[in-house]
Amino acid sequence: MPESPAPAAARPTPSAPAELSAEDNKLVILARGARGRVGAVEGAAVRDQDGRTYAAASVALPSLALTALQLAVASAVAAGATRLEAAVVVTEASTLDGAGYAAVRDLTADAPIHLAAPDGTVLGTVVE
């Protein structure tokens, strides 16, 4: 019997924007660059426990669809990351996608996830 599809992940709504550190501002720049290079819907960047950064853009192929945040987290894990310090998603959406949120929370329960507009303005932060 085929398994039923997994329920859709919730779309967390960011709270008021947090004051970003210089390191988190760098993540905004990296995420904007990843998005802009390929004209993607989203760009994302994460920083791991060692301060290494990983940036990615959303992927939409007939056989593969990943949010930018999922791909950034996957890149970090493939490089040996076991914890994330922070994440940023640059998008035109007003909420964080549930799949990307879940990927970050798989590694770290309390890393801030900043949501930014395409111009780099931070719209809000998800901390839970």
C-alpha positions as a Markdown table, in Angstrom:
| # | Residue | x | y | z |
|---|---|---|---|---|
| 1 | Met | 0.0 | 0.0 | 0.0 |
| 2 | Pro | 1.5 | 3.4 | -0.9 |
| 3 | Glu | 2.3 | 5.7 | 1.9 |
| 4 | Ser | 0.3 | 8.9 | 2.2 |
| 5 | Pro | 2.2 | 12.1 | 1.4 |
| 6 | Ala | 3.7 | 13.9 | 4.4 |
| 7 | Pro | 1.5 | 16.8 | 5.7 |
| 8 | Ala | 2.6 | 20.2 | 4.4 |
| 9 | Ala | 4.9 | 22.0 | 6.8 |
| 10 | Ala | 3.5 | 25.1 | 8.5 |
| 11 | Arg | 4.5 | 28.5 | 7.1 |
| 12 | Pro | 5.9 | 30.3 | 10.1 |
| 13 | Thr | 5.2 | 34.0 | 10.2 |
| 14 | Pro | 8.3 | 36.1 | 11.2 |
| 15 | Ser | 8.1 | 38.5 | 14.2 |
| 16 | Ala | 9.4 | 42.0 | 14.1 |
| 17 | Pro | 12.9 | 42.2 | 12.5 |
| 18 | Ala | 15.8 | 41.5 | 14.8 |
| 19 | Glu | 18.8 | 43.8 | 14.9 |
| 20 | Leu | 21.3 | 42.0 | 12.6 |
| 21 | Ser | 24.9 | 41.4 | 13.6 |
| 22 | Ala | 27.6 | 42.1 | 11.0 |
| 23 | Glu | 27.7 | 38.3 | 10.3 |
| 24 | Asp | 24.0 | 38.0 | 9.8 |
| 25 | Asn | 24.1 | 41.0 | 7.4 |
| 26 | Lys | 26.7 | 39.1 | 5.4 |
| 27 | Leu | 24.2 | 36.3 | 5.1 |
| 28 | Val | 21.7 | 38.7 | 3.6 |
| 29 | Ile | 24.3 | 39.8 | 1.0 |
| 30 | Leu | 25.1 | 36.2 | 0.2 |
| 31 | Ala | 21.5 | 35.2 | -0.2 |
| 32 | Arg | 20.7 | 38.2 | -2.4 |
| 33 | Gly | 23.7 | 37.3 | -4.6 |
| 34 | Ala | 22.6 | 33.7 | -4.9 |
| 35 | Arg | 19.1 | 34.7 | -5.9 |
| 36 | Gly | 20.2 | 37.4 | -8.3 |
| 37 | Arg | 22.8 | 35.2 | -10.2 |
| 38 | Val | 20.2 | 32.9 | -11.6 |
| 39 | Gly | 17.1 | 35.0 | -11.3 |
| 40 | Ala | 15.6 | 32.6 | -8.8 |
| 41 | Val | 12.4 | 33.1 | -6.7 |
| 42 | Glu | 14.5 | 32.8 | -3.5 |
| 43 | Gly | 18.0 | 33.0 | -2.3 |
| 44 | Ala | 19.2 | 31.8 | 1.1 |
| 45 | Ala | 22.3 | 31.6 | 3.2 |
| 46 | Val | 23.2 | 29.8 | 6.4 |
| 47 | Arg | 26.2 | 30.0 | 8.8 |
| 48 | Asp | 27.3 | 26.8 | 10.6 |
| 49 | Gln | 28.9 | 26.2 | 14.0 |
| 50 | Asp | 32.3 | 26.9 | 12.6 |
| 51 | Gly | 31.4 | 30.2 | 10.9 |
| 52 | Arg | 31.4 | 28.7 | 7.4 |
| 53 | Thr | 28.7 | 30.1 | 5.1 |
| 54 | Tyr | 26.6 | 28.4 | 2.4 |
| 55 | Ala | 24.4 | 30.2 | -0.1 |
| 56 | Ala | 21.9 | 28.8 | -2.5 |
| 57 | Ala | 19.0 | 29.6 | -4.8 |
| 58 | Ser | 15.7 | 27.8 | -5.2 |
| 59 | Val | 15.7 | 25.0 | -7.7 |
| 60 | Ala | 12.6 | 24.2 | -9.8 |
| 61 | Leu | 13.2 | 21.3 | -12.3 |
| 62 | Pro | 10.7 | 18.8 | -13.6 |
| 63 | Ser | 12.3 | 16.1 | -11.4 |
| 64 | Leu | 13.5 | 18.2 | -8.4 |
| 65 | Ala | 12.1 | 21.1 | -6.4 |
| 66 | Leu | 14.1 | 22.6 | -3.5 |
| 67 | Thr | 13.6 | 25.8 | -1.7 |
| 68 | Ala | 16.7 | 28.0 | -1.4 |
| 69 | Leu | 16.9 | 27.3 | 2.4 |
| 70 | Gln | 16.6 | 23.6 | 1.9 |
| 71 | Leu | 19.5 | 23.6 | -0.5 |
| 72 | Ala | 21.7 | 25.9 | 1.7 |
| 73 | Val | 21.1 | 23.6 | 4.7 |
| 74 | Ala | 21.8 | 20.5 | 2.5 |
| 75 | Ser | 25.1 | 22.1 | 1.4 |
| 76 | Ala | 26.1 | 22.8 | 5.0 |
| 77 | Val | 25.3 | 19.2 | 6.0 |
| 78 | Ala | 27.2 | 17.8 | 3.1 |
| 79 | Ala | 30.2 | 19.8 | 4.2 |
| 80 | Gly | 30.0 | 18.4 | 7.7 |
| 81 | Ala | 27.9 | 21.0 | 9.6 |
| 82 | Thr | 26.1 | 19.7 | 12.7 |
| 83 | Arg | 24.6 | 23.0 | 13.9 |
| 84 | Leu | 23.5 | 26.3 | 12.3 |
| 85 | Glu | 24.0 | 29.7 | 13.9 |
| 86 | Ala | 21.7 | 31.7 | 11.6 |
| 87 | Ala | 19.9 | 31.6 | 8.3 |
| 88 | Val | 18.5 | 34.2 | 5.9 |
| 89 | Val | 16.0 | 33.8 | 3.1 |
| 90 | Val | 15.6 | 36.5 | 0.5 |
| 91 | Thr | 12.2 | 36.4 | -1.2 |
| 92 | Glu | 9.2 | 38.4 | -2.2 |
| 93 | Ala | 7.0 | 36.3 | 0.1 |
| 94 | Ser | 5.8 | 37.6 | 3.4 |
| 95 | Thr | 6.2 | 34.3 | 5.2 |
| 96 | Leu | 8.9 | 31.7 | 5.5 |
| 97 | Asp | 8.3 | 28.4 | 3.6 |
| 98 | Gly | 7.6 | 25.5 | 5.8 |
| 99 | Ala | 10.1 | 23.1 | 4.2 |
| 100 | Gly | 13.0 | 25.4 | 4.6 |
| 101 | Tyr | 12.0 | 26.2 | 8.2 |
| 102 | Ala | 11.9 | 22.4 | 8.9 |
| 103 | Ala | 15.3 | 21.8 | 7.4 |
| 104 | Val | 16.9 | 24.5 | 9.6 |
| 105 | Arg | 15.1 | 23.1 | 12.7 |
| 106 | Asp | 16.4 | 19.6 | 11.9 |
| 107 | Leu | 19.8 | 20.9 | 12.8 |
| 108 | Thr | 19.1 | 23.6 | 15.3 |
| 109 | Ala | 16.1 | 24.5 | 17.4 |
| 110 | Asp | 17.0 | 28.1 | 18.1 |
| 111 | Ala | 18.9 | 29.6 | 15.2 |
| 112 | Pro | 17.3 | 32.8 | 14.0 |
| 113 | Ile | 15.9 | 32.7 | 10.5 |
| 114 | His | 15.7 | 36.2 | 9.0 |
| 115 | Leu | 13.3 | 36.9 | 6.1 |
| 116 | Ala | 14.4 | 39.7 | 3.8 |
| 117 | Ala | 13.0 | 41.4 | 0.7 |
| 118 | Pro | 14.9 | 41.3 | -2.6 |
| 119 | Asp | 16.4 | 44.8 | -1.8 |
| 120 | Gly | 17.9 | 43.3 | 1.4 |
| 121 | Thr | 15.4 | 44.9 | 3.9 |
| 122 | Val | 14.9 | 42.5 | 6.7 |
| 123 | Leu | 11.1 | 41.9 | 7.1 |
| 124 | Gly | 11.1 | 39.7 | 10.2 |
| 125 | Thr | 12.8 | 37.0 | 12.1 |
| 126 | Val | 11.6 | 33.5 | 13.1 |
| 127 | Val | 13.3 | 32.3 | 16.3 |
| 128 | Glu | 11.2 | 29.4 | 17.4 |
